[in-house]
C-alpha cells in the first residue's frame, strides 16, 4: 500500500492546482467513514440584490477498492444521508447535501458577501467505512441560476430563433413549467427554412422537439446550478485518468487505436493550442494522460495549457457529465444562463450588449495566469483559432461587459468553445428530464442515464467558438454538423461544453 499512498499524495497535490479562480482542494485524510480536506478559492460571492445568486463548489468523491485491479475504475461514492454529518469549519461557508441522490455536496457562502474564501476544512461522511480503499476528491466551480421568469428568443426575426409568435420573444413562466411547454409551435416556428438548407436537405419539419415538451422537461424556469467555466484540459485529463484501460480507448480521437501501443508524447486530443498526451503507458494498464501545450514532453507544467477549454465529441462530453454527476444543459437553460430575467436585446451576446471584440494581447500564453493586456468591451474569443485560459477576460475589477460574463456571472458563454446543449430541430427529446448523472459510466464509456440522448443531432451548438461568432439566441447550430462531416473532423468547430445540476 505504500506505493498507492504516495501516488494519492502526488495526485491530490496536482489536482489542487487545476481549476480556474484558484480553487485548491487539499489532500484528504480519512478516519472510519469520514474524510477531511481543506478548500479555498477566490472571487466568491452571494448577493441578495439582482441577480440574487451565489457561486458554489460542487464536491464529489471517487473510491477505488484497495484490492482492485487496473481494470476496475474509480467508482462514485454515495455520501451519508444525514445532512448534519457533513460540515465545514468557520462561519462563512455552509455545506448543502444533494438530497436527491447523495452524490455530492455544494459548498457555498452562508450569508451575503463578496471576496476570497480563505482555507477551511471540510468533513464528509461516506456511506461506509473507508478502510484501506483509495479516495479521490474533486471540485467544480458552479453558479446558482435561481428560479424565475425569463425570455427565450431576442425578437430579431431570425428563422431559427425561439419565438412566442410574430418573431417576439417568449416569456417562460411558472405556468409553462408546471403544465409543460407543449408542441414546438408554442416556442418556435415551423419548418420551410428555404435557402441552401431546405434545397440541399429537404428539411421542412419543426424547429423544436417533434414531441410535446412536458412539465418534466427543464425549460429553465426552475433553479439549477451551472458550471462557471467550460470543461478544461486539466479536469478532462483527471477524468480520463480515473478510467480503465478499456474505457479510455473508447474516448480517444481514434477509438480503433490502442493506448498500449502509444509512446509518451503521443497526442490523443490536440486542438487550437492545447495538447493532451500520453505521459506513461504500461502493457494493458490504464494510460496516464497529461497536458503539454508546449509539446516538449515535460507534462503539466505551468505553461502547458492546463486551464484551456477542451474540445469534445458528444460521447466524451456526456461521459464526463455523467461521471461528474451533473447533466447536459438545454437550449432554454442556456439562454436563461446568459440573459437572466432581463428583457432581450436583439443580437445580444452573453454579457447583455452587442459590443464585441476579439482584440486580445496575450501575456503568459498557456500559463495558469494567462491574461490580456487589453480589455475592450465585450472581449470574447472568436475567430482567433487559438484557445485561451477559461475565464481569462474576467479580473477582480472588471464589470460584466469587460469580463464577458453572463447576467449570473457565468463566463465564456459567448465564444471560446461551442456550448453543446440538448435541443435542436425535428427530433423528439421530450423524455429528457432533470435527472443528473449517477457518477459512473458504462464499460464502453457511454453515459447511461435514462432520457439522455446519445445522438449528436439531439444536441445543438450555441454561443460560438474560436472559429464562429454566434449571439445568444442564434439556433443555427445544426448546420455545423454538416461542416464537420465535410472536414472529417468531429472537433473541427471547437465544440466543448459544460454541465448543469438540478437538485
N, C-alpha and C positions, 0 to 999 in steps of 0.2 A: 504493500500500500504506500510506501514512502514515495515511490515514483509518481503515483497518481496524485498524492497530496501536493507534491512540488508542481505538477502540471496545473492543478487548480489554482495555486497561488499565482503563477505566471498568467494564467488565463484571466483571472479577475483583475490583476493589475493592468492587463491590456484593455479589456473591455471598459474599464472605468474611464478611459480617455476617448471613447469612440463617439460620443454624442455631441451635437451642436448645443450651444448655450452652456457648455462646460458642465454638463451633468456628470457627476462622479459617484459611482456606487462602489463602496469598499469591499474588500474580501470578506465573505461571510464566515461566521463561526457557527457551530452547531452544538446543541445540547438537548438530548432527548428528542422531542418532536418540534423543537423551536430552532430557528435560525435568526441570527442578528447580523446587521451590516450597517455601515454608515452611508448617508446620502447627502448630497449638496448640489445645488445648481444656481445659475444666475438668472436675473431678469424675470423673476416670478411675479405674479400679480393676482389679486382678487379685488374686483371693483363692484360697487353696488349701483353706481350710475351707469348709463349706457357705455359699453354693451352689456353690463351686468353679468360678467362671466369671470372665469379664472383659468389658470393653467394647472396642470397636474402631471404627475409621473405615473404611468401605468406600469406596475411592477409585477412580474410573474416569475415563477420558479420552475426549473427543469431538474430532473432527477435521473440518475443512472445507477442501477444496482451494481454494487462493487464486484460481484462475480459475473457481470455481463461480459459477453464477448464483443468484438468490434462491430458485429452486425446488429447489435441491439442499440437503438437510438436513445438519446436522452428523451425521456417522456415528460409530459407536462404534469406538474404536481398540483393536486387539489388541496386547498387550504382548509383549515378547521372552520366549521360553520358558525362558530360563536364570534361575533364581531369584536367583543372585548378582549379576545385572545390575540389581537393584533394591535400593536402600539408603536408610537414614535415619541422620542424624548423631546423636551422643550415645550413651549407654549404656542408656537407659531403654526405648526402643522397638525393635520389630522389624517387618519387612515380610514378610507372607505372600502369595506369589503364588497367585492362583486357578488351581491347576494343571489343573483340568478343562477350562478354556476360555480362560485367559489374558486375561480381560476386565476385570481389575482386581486390586487388592491390598487386603488388610486390614492396617491399621497399628494395632498394639496394644502393650501392655506386654510386656517380656520376662519380668520376674520379679514376684513378689508386691509389691503396693504400692497405695496409695490417695492421690489428690490431683490437682492440676492438672498438665497437661503443658505445660511451657514450650516456647517456639518452637524447632523443629528443622527441618532441611532434608531433604526427600525427593527422591530422584533416581530416575526411572523410565526404562527403555529401551523405546522403542516398536519395533514390528515393522519399521519402515523409517525412513529419514531424514525429518525434519520439513520441511526446505526452507523455502519461504515459506508453507506451509499455516498456517491458523489453528488454535489449540489451546485447548481449554477443559477445566478440571479440576473435578470435582465430588466432594463427600464426604458420606456419610450415616452418622450415628451408629448403630451396631449393638450388640447384646448377644449374647454367645455363650450358647446353651442347650445344655448338654452332653448326651451320650448317657446313657441310663439309664432305669430303670423309672419309671412314674408312673401315676396313676389318671385315668380318664375317668368322668364322672358323679359326683354327690355323695351318692347314696343317698336323695334326697328323695322318690322315688316319682313324680316328675313323668312324665306320659305322653310327654313329648318328649325327656327326657334320655337320655344314654348309660347303659347298664347291662350288667352281666355276668350278669344273671338275678335275679329276686326283688327288683328295684329296687336291688340292691347295686352299688357302684362296680366298675369293671372295671380290673384292673391290666394295663397294657400291658407286655409282656415282650420280651426279645430273641428268644425263640422265635416270638412272634407276628409280629415284624418280619421275621424270617428266612423264615418259612413263609407269611406272608400272614395277614391277619385273617379273610379269608373272607367268608361271607354275612352279611347285616345282622343276623340273629338272634343272631350271636355278640357283638354290641355294642350293639344297640338293640332296642326292642320291635317287634312287628308293628303293623299299622295299626289301624283301628277306633277312630279318635280320639273319636268321639262329639261331643256338644255342637254348637255352631254350625258348626264347620269341616266335620264329616262331613255335617251336614244340608244345608249350602248348596253344598258342593263335591263331595260323594260320594266323597271320597278314602278309600281303605281299603288303601293299599299300605304298603310298608316305611318305617320311619323312618330308613333309611340308604340306601346305594347299592343300586340294583337289580342291579348286577353285583358279584360277589365281589371283595373288595379283595386284590390280590396282594402279594407281598413288595416290589414296586417302588413301591407306594403309600406316601407318607410319613405313617405313623400316629403319628409323633412320637418313637419310641424313639431313632432316630439323632440325633446332634447337628446343630444348624443355627444360623445367625445370624438374629436378628430385629431389625427396626428398633426403636430405643429409643422413638421418638415416631411418631405418625401423620404422614402427609404434610401438610406445612404449605403455607400460601398462597405463601410466598416460594419454596419449592422447586418448587411446581407451576407458578408463572409462569416460572421459569427453564427448566423442561421445555418449556412452550409456546413460549417464545422461541427454542428451538433447532429448531423445526419449519418446514416450508414453509408457504406461504400455504394451499395445498390441504389439508394435514394439519390445520392449525389450524381450518379450517371444520368438519371432522368432529367436533371436540371441543367446539364451542360448545354452550351450553344449547339453542340453537335452530340445529341444523345447516343449516337451509334459509336462514338469514341469511347475510350476507356481510360480513366484516370490512372490505372495501374501502369499504363504504358507511357504516361506523361513524365517528363523530367522537370525538376524545379525550374521555374520561369515560364512554363507553358501557360499561355493565356487561355482562360476559359470564359471570360466575359470582358471585352475591351472595346469601349466606345466613347468618343467625344472627350478624350483626355484621360480617362481612368483606365487602369488595368487591374483585373482580378486574376491572379495567377496561382499555379500550384507552388506551394512552398516546400512541401515534402510529400512523399508517397512511398509506402512500403507494401509490396505484394497486393493482397486484397483488403488491406486496411483502408479505412476512410482517408481520403486525401486531406491535407491541411492547406487551406486556401488563405491568401493574404493579398494586400493591396500594394501596387508598385507603379504609381503614375510615372515615375522617373525611369522605369524599365531598366534598372541596374541590378536587379536580383538582390537588393537589400530591402526586405519587405517591411511594411507597416512603419516606415519612418515618418517623420513629421511632414515631409513634402510628398507623400505618396497618395494624396487624394482621398484620405480616409473619410472625409466629410462630404465628398461629392455625391450627388444623387446617382443612383444606379439605374440602368436601362433593363427592363424586364419583359419577358414574354408573359402572356396571360397566365399560363400554367405556373410560372415561377412566382408571379405576384400573388396569385390565390394561395399557393402553398405557403408563402411567407405569412400571409394574413391569418390563415388557419393555424399555423404554428404559434403565432403570437396571440392567439385567442381574441382576435378582432375580426372585422368583416369588411367586404367591399363597400365603398360609398356609392350611393345612387346619384343620378344626374340632379335630382331635386335637391339632395343634400349638398351637392357641390355648389349650386347657385346660392343656397342659403349661407353656406360657409363663407362665400365671397361677400355678398352684399348685406347680409343680416336683415334687419327689419326696415332698412332704408328703401325708399321708392327707387326703382331702376332708373338709370341714365343710359340713353342709347349708346351702344358700343363701348360701354364702360369696361374697365379692367378690374382686377380683384380689389384694388385699393380705392375704388369708387369714383374714379375720374377717367377721362380719355387721355390724360397725359401718359406718354410712353417714351422711353429712351433705352437704348442698349449701349450707351456711351460708358463702357467700363474702362477703367485704367487700373489694371490689376496689380496689386502688390502682394508678394509672398504667394505666388501661384501654387495651388495644390496643397498649401500648408493649412493646418487647422485654424490659423489666424489670418487666412487669406481675406483681403478686403480690397475695395475700390477706392482710390483717392479722389474720384469724382462721384457725386451722388445727386444727379439731377432728379427732378420729379418723375415718378413712375419708372424708376430704373428696374429693368427686367431682362432676364437672359433669353433673348430670342434672336434668331438669325446670326448667331455668333459661331456656331458649330463647335463650341467647346463648353463644357460644363464647369460651373463654379461651385464653391462651397455652399451647402444648403443654408439659406438664411443670411447669406453674405450682405445683402442690401440693408439689413436691419442693424442699427447700432444702439447704444444705450441712450442716445439723444435724438434719434430720428423719429419723425412723426409718421403717420400711416402712409402718406403718399411717397415719402422718401424711402421708407422701409419696404415698400411693395407689399404691405400687409393687408389682410382682409379686414372686414368690419370687426371680427372677433380676435384678430391678432395672429391668424394663421398665415404662414409665409409660403411664397413661391406657387401660389395657385394660378398665377399667370406666368408663362414662360418656364424655363429650366427643362423639365421633362413633362411630357403629357400626363395628365391625370386619367387613368383608365377607370371609368365609372360604369356601374351597371345601368343599362338602358339602351337607347337607340331606337331603331325603326323596324317595325314589321315582325318582331319576334315576341313570343309570349314569355314575359318574365314576371307574370303576376303572382307566381307562387314564392317569390323571394320575400323573406321576412327579415326581422331584426335579429335573427339568430346569429350569434357570434361563433367564431371558430372554437373548436374544442381543445386546441393546443397540440394536436397530433395530426400528422398527415399519413397518407397511405404508403404502402411499400413501394409504389411506383411514383411517389412524390406528387400525388394529386390531392387537392383539397377535397375532403369527403363530408362536407356539411350539406344536409338536406336543403334543397332550394337554391344552392349556389350553382348557377350555370357555369359550365366549363368551356363553352364555345367562345372563341374570340369575338364573334359577331354579336354577342349579347352584352358587350362592353363597348363603350364609345369614348373616343379621345376628347378630352376637354382641356382648355386653358393654354394650349400652345406649348412650344418647346424651343430648343436651341435652333431649330430649323424653321418653325412656323409660328406665327403670332395669331392667337385667337382670343376674342373677347369673352366675357363671362357667359353670355347667352348663345354663343355660336355652337350649333349642334351638327356641324358638317363633318363630324369625325368619322363617319362610315366610309368616306372617300379614301381615308388614309390606309385602310387595309389593302385597298387595290394598289396604291403606290408601293407598299411594302412587297406585295406579290410581284410587281414588275421588277423590283430590285433583288428579289430573292433573299431578303434580309429581314427577319422579324424584328430587328432592332433599329431599322433604318430611320424611323421617325422619332427616335429618342422618347419612347414611351416608358414611363416608370409608374409611379403612383404612391399612394398612402392608404391607410385604412381608417375606419371609424369603429367605435364601440358603443352599442346600446347597453343599457343597464337596468 
